[in-house]
């Protein structure tokens, strides 16, 4: 039997069995498993291309079919399954789970390090506290520590991963609120994320995002002279919004699936700069360290 026939045969067979099991036992696959494990498809495909032995190629073709069927099943569930999202505007009222740190005027700088296995993350609102984190999940174990060093407060917030994350479809929402007074260093580590970070109101010196797979929208303001953005992602769709008057430079060794950089030109170092970069009082420096990324910069 040809490997092509073998692949599609096992693919449809596995997909049918998964849907039958889903109807009988109400099983669902968590999206964090899908997003974190997608490179497995590329690995199996690469092995199939390289190996020569018929038996070995057959085994890995079957494994690829099984993995592809599992991913297809999870994607169909995500699009057509029940929607368990919590509306952002009602998150605080719907669930009282929150972490926070009180603000005082001695805090001039603030490092905010946030870690979660996966979820939807948003920053849109300010707070009178130093920072607040609202979570849509009540039973999640969270550790939060803060340490004052001179005029800087360093905060570490970690939402621990659930053990039974494979068969339980779960969408967790995080809403973060920041105080407008300190200068911020923001560091987000997420297994996979859909994020809207509206930072127009805040003085952001550094923003670092580490994630497995993401759909990220970032809005920068002009509250700090030089803002550094670093993105390290397995696969990402990133859109950065900058003020029209701001200068911007983009550098990195990422594999770009596509890019949209209107008004940018390539300099002698291979970096991309906009026409305002040299003379602007506010600059945004972007470093891309992603395996595969669709990247856009838009002015507002």
KAFEN-V32259 format. One record per pair of residues at least 12 apart in sequence whose ideal C-beta (glycine too) atoms are under 6 Angstrom apart, sorted by the first residue. I is the first residue (numbers start at 1). J is the second residue. If there is no record, write none. Layout:
i->[I:I]
j->[J:J]
//
This chain:
i->[3:6:7:7:10:10:11:11:11:14:14:15:18:27:28:28:29:30:30:30:30:31:32:32:32:32:32:33:34:35:35:35:36:36:40:41:44:44:44:47:48:48:84:85:86:86:88:91:91:91:92:95:97:97:98:99:99:99:100:100:101:101:101:102:103:103:103:107:107:108:109:109:109:109:110:110:110:111:111:112:112:112:113:113:114:114:115:115:116:116:117:117:118:118:119:119:120:120:121:121:121:122:122:123:123:123:124:125:126:126:127:127:130:131:132:133:133:134:135:136:136:137:140:141:142:143:144:178:180:180:183:183:184:184:185:185:186:187:188:189:190:191:192:192:193:193:194:195:196:197:198:199:200:200:203:203:204:204:205:206:207:208:209:210:211:212:213:213:214:214:215:216:217:218:219:220:220:222:222:222:226:227:228:229:230:231:231:232:233:234:235:236:236:237:238:239:240:241:241:242:242:244:246:246:246:247:247:247:247:248:248:249:249:249:249:250:250:251:251:252:252:252:254:254:254:255:256:257:257:258:259:260:261]
j->[61:61:61:65:62:65:65:68:69:66:69:69:73:167:77:169:74:165:168:169:170:78:117:118:165:191:192:166:74:192:212:213:191:212:67:67:60:63:64:60:60:61:171:171:136:173:122:134:173:175:134:136:135:138:134:133:144:157:129:132:130:131:146:129:129:130:179:153:182:151:151:152:182:183:153:182:184:154:185:131:155:186:156:187:157:188:158:189:159:190:161:191:191:192:172:174:173:194:174:193:195:175:196:176:197:198:198:177:180:201:177:179:179:178:177:157:176:175:174:172:173:172:159:160:159:158:157:202:201:202:203:205:202:204:205:206:207:208:209:210:211:212:212:213:211:214:215:216:217:218:219:220:219:221:223:224:224:227:224:228:229:230:231:232:233:234:234:235:233:236:237:238:239:240:241:242:284:243:246:282:283:284:285:286:287:288:290:289:290:291:292:290:293:294:295:296:297:298:300:284:299:299:280:282:284:276:277:280:283:274:284:271:273:277:285:272:286:271:287:287:288:289:288:290:293:292:293:292:294:294:295:296:297]
//
